[in-house]
């Protein structure tokens, strides 16, 4: 990890994968505990090099119930790594380029949620 990561900026949060035995070391360096998500993180640090040993790999689900996502994805994959979907799965075509969690005027008619 580089000493300064320009993508993160000074206000960005970086979740850490800190083993329980090393929590005091992380805390001394400035890491904080998020009790709601049950994860260590750093925020507003220009130099992230001291935290590189706890930086999660791209394959780690480091936030928002990653354990559940791993078990579901493992269940839906065969040994070749190809994702298997259920027999009732229907792929809906994309109507626009908005993020899936937002509904714009173009995709309002095909949206699954009517909360918007």
C-alpha positions as CSV (number, residue, x, y, z in Angstrom):
1,X,0.0,0.0,0.0
2,X,1.3,3.4,-0.9
3,X,2.0,6.0,1.8
4,X,-0.7,8.2,0.5
5,X,-3.7,7.0,-1.5
6,X,-5.1,9.9,-3.6
7,X,-8.3,8.0,-4.3
8,X,-9.3,7.9,-0.6
9,X,-8.8,11.5,0.3
10,X,-8.6,12.7,3.9
11,X,-12.3,12.2,4.7
12,X,-12.7,8.7,3.3
13,X,-13.2,5.7,5.6
14,X,-11.1,2.5,5.2
15,X,-12.4,-0.6,7.0
16,X,-9.8,-2.8,8.5
17,X,-9.6,-6.6,9.1
18,X,-8.1,-6.5,12.6
19,X,-7.8,-9.8,14.5
20,X,-8.9,-9.5,18.1
21,X,-5.4,-10.1,19.4
22,X,-4.1,-7.1,17.5
23,X,-6.9,-4.6,18.4
24,X,-4.8,-2.7,20.9
25,X,-2.1,-2.1,18.3
26,X,-4.6,-0.8,15.8
27,X,-6.2,1.4,18.4
28,X,-2.8,2.9,19.3
29,X,-2.2,3.8,15.7
30,X,-5.6,5.6,15.5
31,X,-8.0,3.0,14.3
32,X,-11.6,3.2,15.7
33,X,-14.2,0.6,16.4
34,X,-17.6,0.8,14.7
35,X,-19.9,-1.0,17.2
36,X,-22.8,-1.0,14.8
37,X,-20.9,-2.8,12.0
38,X,-18.5,-4.6,14.3
39,X,-15.5,-3.6,12.4
40,X,-12.3,-1.5,12.9
41,X,-11.8,1.5,10.6
42,X,-9.6,4.6,10.0
43,X,-10.8,7.9,8.7
44,X,-9.1,11.1,7.8
45,X,-5.6,9.6,7.8
46,X,-3.2,10.8,5.1
47,X,-0.7,8.0,5.8
48,X,-2.3,4.6,5.6
49,X,0.9,2.6,5.6
50,X,0.8,1.7,9.3
51,X,-2.6,0.0,8.7
52,X,-1.6,-1.9,5.6
53,X,-1.3,-5.2,7.5
54,X,-5.0,-5.0,8.3
55,X,-6.2,-3.8,4.9
56,X,-8.7,-6.2,3.6
57,X,-8.0,-7.9,0.3
58,X,-10.4,-7.3,-2.7
59,X,-12.0,-10.6,-2.1
60,X,-12.9,-9.9,1.6
61,X,-16.4,-8.6,2.3
62,X,-15.2,-6.1,4.8
63,X,-18.4,-4.2,5.5
64,X,-22.2,-4.7,5.8
65,X,-22.6,-8.4,6.8
66,X,-19.9,-9.9,4.6
67,X,-20.2,-13.3,6.2
68,X,-23.8,-13.7,4.9
69,X,-22.7,-12.6,1.4
70,X,-19.9,-15.1,1.3
71,X,-22.1,-18.1,2.4
72,X,-24.8,-17.2,-0.2
73,X,-22.3,-16.7,-3.0
74,X,-20.5,-20.0,-2.1
75,X,-23.9,-21.8,-2.2
76,X,-24.6,-20.4,-5.7
77,X,-21.4,-21.5,-7.3
78,X,-20.2,-24.8,-8.6
79,X,-16.6,-25.9,-8.6
80,X,-15.9,-24.1,-11.8
81,X,-16.7,-20.8,-10.3
82,X,-19.7,-20.1,-12.5
83,X,-22.6,-18.5,-10.7
84,X,-25.7,-20.7,-10.7
85,X,-29.1,-19.0,-10.5
86,X,-32.5,-20.5,-9.6
87,X,-35.0,-21.8,-12.1
88,X,-37.3,-18.8,-11.5
89,X,-34.6,-16.2,-12.1
90,X,-35.6,-13.6,-14.7
91,X,-33.0,-11.1,-15.9
92,X,-34.5,-7.7,-16.4
93,X,-32.9,-5.6,-19.2
94,X,-31.3,-2.3,-18.1
95,X,-33.3,0.7,-19.4
96,X,-30.9,3.4,-18.2
97,X,-27.5,3.9,-16.6
98,X,-28.6,5.0,-13.1
99,X,-27.4,3.0,-10.1
100,X,-29.7,0.0,-9.2
101,X,-30.7,1.5,-5.9
102,X,-32.0,4.7,-7.5
103,X,-35.0,5.0,-9.8
104,X,-35.0,7.6,-12.5
105,X,-37.9,8.6,-14.8
106,X,-36.7,6.2,-17.5
107,X,-36.7,3.1,-15.3
108,X,-39.6,4.0,-13.0
109,X,-42.0,1.7,-15.0
110,X,-39.7,-1.3,-14.7
111,X,-38.6,-0.7,-11.1
112,X,-39.2,-3.5,-8.6
113,X,-39.9,-1.1,-5.7
114,X,-42.7,1.4,-5.7
115,X,-41.3,3.4,-2.7
116,X,-40.0,6.2,-5.0
